[in-house]
């Protein structure tokens, strides 16, 4: 396995004694040496993330001096094992302001870079795009897909045109395995996750295709909804070393599953009663939530709904899960951060007056009843988001540009005593001014 985030001393079963597994061998799932394993072990800090992203991208091997027990963000750089040939372009549907940038980008990718461009079928059907006959030669060369199509082994990297929602949507398209690297251009309203300006797209795409590009690994949450509390113990046995993981068949009581980038929200829905939710961590009952609901978020999601609910904002490189109550009916229930490797379960309390509702990244709203169970763990398939500068600078730039973090008028300092003395009139000047004023008053008296 490659990458500075995987030191040999931490995960000995995933490395050869001689070093890292060859990228090409690892990507094809052929690494089966005596020191390779098929089943991941859960770490207290975080599950082992997949080091590959799509069929041809993976983390660059770094020298031992950069390997740390804690992930070194500066070492997370993307390389290509083969030249990328396909790109998925995600744009905001029916947004006129994004249409012209989409045309420019598509022409550049098809004509200059000789890439195969995939887009949603809805995009190719947009009236304004169909009406542009000059663009037909490029539109006819594009490949389209529909909701539900499997894209995992067809896409080498992703380009997002829009706001944060486009990146969330891109993540949602890859539910069964690795996610190709994503480069996002800010053409939306908020843009906390979209660090590139569109005016830079030619240079940015060229740098990405050359490789050795810094990326931020944004963890995702794996969410499973069961119709009872009988949860199998082998749910985490994905073979994440392969592009097409060896999947464990879904248990019959599994009602819904999803991997989300921002957060899972459990709330009371339209019920007038308090949510009454039991929260478990590694099968231990932690607390019962009484309030409007609960937010369980990734570090990426900590700057979204969780921030509005009063939680701390966490850098995406921190391996953690954030638990935030929504309007709890107690003054002592504060947001908490737990290790990323734990297993969380949420059930509707037997004493609850009503059911609860679950939404995943703001979509796929599901009702959960008494006796059902929502299981949440950290996914082994993060999103590799291409950095504009690096992992640290990009995050703080977004905090200040989008959140206006800690902006206020600077407090004025005390003026030094010497400068204060110089600015005040001296005693001699005051005496001369007093004599002058007295003389003026005497003249006035004599006149009267």
N, C-alpha and C positions, 0 to 999 in steps of 0.2 A: 504494500500500500504506500502511496506517495503522500507527501505534504507534511509541513512542519507541525500540523495539529495532531499528528499521530506519533509521539515519541515511542521508541522501542520499549522503554521501561514501563510505559503505561499499558500498552496493548500488545504483549509479546506474542500472542497467538496469531496476530495478523501480519507479522513481518517475517522475512527470512533472516537468518543470521548474517547473510552477506549484504543485506540492504533491503531496498524496496522491491516489490514485485514489478516487473517490466510493465509499462503502461498498456501496450498493445495486448499483452497476455491477460492483464487484469480486466480490461474493457470487454474482452470476449469471454470472460468467465472461465478461463483455462488454468488459472493459478490454483493448483491442488497439491502443493508441496506439503511436507510434513509439518510446516509451521503455519499453514493456512487453515482456516476453519470456515464452516458453512453457517454456523449459528453464532450470532453476535452475543457478547456478554454485556449486561447492563452496567454502566459506569455510574458512580455517584455524581460525577460532574455532568456527563452527557452521554447519550448513546453515540456509537462510532458513526460519524456521517459518511455517506458514500463519497469517495474522492473523484468520481466520474460524473460528467454532466452531458447527457446525450451520448451519441455513439462515438464522438471523436474528441471530446474535451475532457481534461482532467487537471488536477493540481500539479504544478511543477515541483519536481524534486528539489529539495533545498539542502544546503550543507549542514552537517551535524551541529555546527556552532549556532545555528538558528533554531534548533529543535528545543522545545521547552515543554515542561509538564503542562503549562497553561498555553493556550493557543497564542502564537505570535502573529497578530494581524498582518504585519508587514511581509510575512512569508507566504501569504495566501495569494498565489499568482497562477493564472490560467495558462496552460499551454495546449497545443494541438498535436495529437498523435498522427493525424492525417489532415490534409487541407480541407477545410469546411466547404461543402458544396450547396447546402440548403439553409434557408433562413425563413423563419416565421415572423411576419410583420403583423403586429396587433395595433389597431387604431380604433379611436372612438367612432362608433357607428353613427352615420348621418350628422356628423359634426363638420360644418362647412369650413371652419377655420383650420381643420387638420387635413383637408383634402389636398391642397396644394403641396404642403410638406410631404404627404404620402406619395404624390406623383414624383416629386423630386427624388425622394429616397428610392422608390421602386426603379426609376430609370437608372440611377447610379448602381444599384445592386445587380440589375439585369445586364445593363449595357457595359458598365465599366468593370465590375467585379465578376461577371459571368456566373452569377449564382442563380439557383432555382428558388423562386419566391413563393411561399405559401401564405395565403390569406383566408379569412373566413368567406364562405360563399355569400354572406350578406353584403360584404364589402364590394364584391364584384357586381352586385346587383343594384348598387346605389345609383339613383337616376343621374346625379351630376357627373358621376364617373363614366357611366354608359354614354352620356351625351357628348363627352369629349372624344371626338374621332381621332385626334392626333395621338391620344394615349392608347388607342386600340391595339397597336402593335405590341405594347408592353402588357396590357391587360390580358390579351390572349395567351401570353406565355406563362401567366401565373397559374399555380395550382391552388385549388380551393379545398376546404374541409368543412364538415358540419359538426354540430354538437354530438358528442359521443364517439367521434372518430379517434382511433388510437394514433398518436403522433410520436410516441416515445423514441422509436428507432428511425424516424424519418427526418427529424429536425436537428440541425447542428448548433444553431444559436437563434436567439429571439431578439427582435427589435420592437420596443414599445413606443408608440406615439400617443401621448395624452398625459393623464395625471396618474395618481397612485392606483386608481381603479384598474387601469390597463395592466399594471404589473400584477395586481391581485388576480385578474382574470387569466393572465398568462400562466401563473402558478396553478390555477385550478384546472387547466387543460392537461396537466401531467400528474395523474393520480396513481398510476401503477408503475412507479420506478423513478429513475433519475430525471431531473429537470435540466434542459439545456441552459447554458449561460444566457443571462438577460442583460441587454443594454437599453436603458430607458431615457427617452428625450422628453423634456418638460414642455408639454403643449396643453396642459390641463389647468385646473384652478388652484390646486394646492401644491403638489409636486414635492412632498418630503422625500419620496423614494426615487424620484426621477431627477438625477443629478446633472444630466447633460442638457445644454442648450442646443436647439436644433441647428443653429448656425454652425455648430462644430461637427455635424454628422459625417462629413467626408473624412476628416482627420480621425474622428473617434472610431469609425468602422475600420479604417485602415490599420490603426493601432491594434484593435481587437483581433483582426485577422492575422497579424504578425505574431500574436501570442505574447507570453510573458506579461500579462495584464493583471493588475491587482483586482481582486474581487472580495466582496463581503459575502460570507456564507450566512444567509438568513434562515434560521431554523423554522420548521413547520410543525404543527401539531397534528398528530394522527388521532382522529376522533371516531369512535365506534359506538353505535346505539344498539343496545340489546333489549329484547322484550322481556328478559328476566335477568337474574343476577348470576346465572350459571355461565361464567366466562371461561373459555378454554385457556390453558396455561401456555400453549405454544403459538401465541399470536405474533410473537416478535421474531420468528424464525426466517425472515426474508433473506435470501442470498443477495445482499446488496452489492457484491463484487461484480455481478453480471449485469449487462444492459437489460436483459429480460430476467428479472428475479424469479427464483423458484417460489411460487406462491403456495401458501397453505390454503386449502379450500375454506371458503367462508362457512362458519358454523350456521346451523339452521335457524338459530334464534337471533342472528344478526340482522337488524332491520335497515340500518343505513351506515355508511362509512364515508369519511372525507378527510382530506389533508388540507389544512388551512394555514395561511401565512400570517394573519393578524391575530384573530381571537375567536374563542368560542363564548357565546353569550347565552346564559340560561336565565330566563325572566318569567314573570307571572302572566305575560300576554295581556289579554283583555280582562282578566279576572280582577275584581276589586279587592281580593284578599292578598295578604302577604305571601311571597314565595316562602316555602318551607322546604329547604334542601339540605340533605345530609352529604357532607364532604368527607371523602376518605383519601388518605395518602398511603400508598403501599399497603392497602387492606386494613389500615387503622383509621378508626373514626376520629376526625380532627375537630369538626365543629358542625353545628346546624345553622344554616344561613337563614335568617328571617329579615326580609326586606324586599326590595323590588327585584333583586336577582344577583347574579354573579358573573364576573368576567374572568375568563382564564385565557391569558394572552402570551404570545411570544415576546422576546425583546423588541422585535420589529413592531408588534402591535401595541407596545407600551406607549407609543406616541400617538395612538389613535383613540379609541373609545376609553381605554383605561386611563389615559391622561386626563380626559374630560371628567372622569369619575374620581380623580384625586390621587392616582397612583404615581409612582416615580417613573421617570423615563430611563430606560436601560439601553445601553449600547448593544447592537446586534451581535457582537462578538462575545458577549457574556453568556455562558451556558446556564440558562435559567428559565423558569416558568413563573409568571406573575399572576397572583390571585387577588382580585379586586372586587369587593362587594359594591352593589349598586344601591345607594340609599338604605343602608342597614338600619334596622330599628334598635340601634344601640350606639352609644357614643364611643365604645372601646374597640369596635371592629375596624382595624386599619388594614390597608393592603399589605400583602406579604410576598416575598420572593422565595421560591423553593428551588432545589437543585433540578437541573434539566433531566436527570435520569430517573426521576420518580414516576410512579403510576398514580394517576388521579382518577377517582370515580365519584360521580355525582348521581344521587338518587332522590326521588321525591319522597319526603318523610311520610311515614304511615299516618302521622297526625295532620298532614297538610289538608287544607280545605278545598284545594283545587289541583289541577295538573300544572305542569310547567312547559315552557317552550324553549327550544334550542335553535339558535341561528349560527351559521358558520361563515365567517368573513362577511356577515351581513346578508347571507343568502341561505337557501336550502332550509327554510324554517320547518322544524319538526316538533310535534307535540310528544312529550314523554309523560307516561302515566305512572301511578304507584306500582312498584315492583319492577319497573324498567331500570336500566342502568346505562349511564353515559361514561365511557372509558376514554381517558385522554392521556396520551404519552407523546414524547418527542419523536418526530419522524426521523428516519435515517437518511431521508432525501431532502436536503436543504435546497434553497434557491441561491445560485451563484450570481450575485448582482455585480455587474462590472462597475468599478469605481472611476470617478472622474479624476480625482487626485489620489487619495488612498482611503483606507477604511476609517481612519480617525478624522481627517480633515473634512471628508464628505459629510459625516454625521453632524459635526458641530456647525458646519456651514448651513446645513438644513435646519438645525435648531434655531439658528439666528435669523435665517432668511424667512422661514415659514412660521415658526413659533414666536419670533421676536424674544427669544430667551434672555432673561435678565437685562432687558433694555430699560434704562432709566436715565434721567438727567444726572450727570456726574456732580457729586457733592463738591462745593467750593472749599478750597483749603484756607486755613488761617493765613492772613497776610503777614510776612516777616516784619518784625518790629522796626528794622532799619528802613524798609520801604515805606512803612507807615509814617515814620518820622519825616521822611523826605516829602511825602505827599501833604503833610500838615504844615501850615504856615509857622515860621519860627517866632520866638518871643519878640525880637526886635521889629519884625514886620507887624506883629500885633500891636506893639506900642506906637509905631508910626501911624498905623491905621486908626488907632484910638485918638491920637493927637489930631489927626486930620478931621475925624468926625467931630471932635470937640470944637475945633476951629470953625467948622461949618455951622455948628449950632450957635456959637457966639456971634457970628456975622448975622445970623437970622434974628437974634435978639436985638442987636443994635439997629437993625433995619426997622423993626417994629417999634 
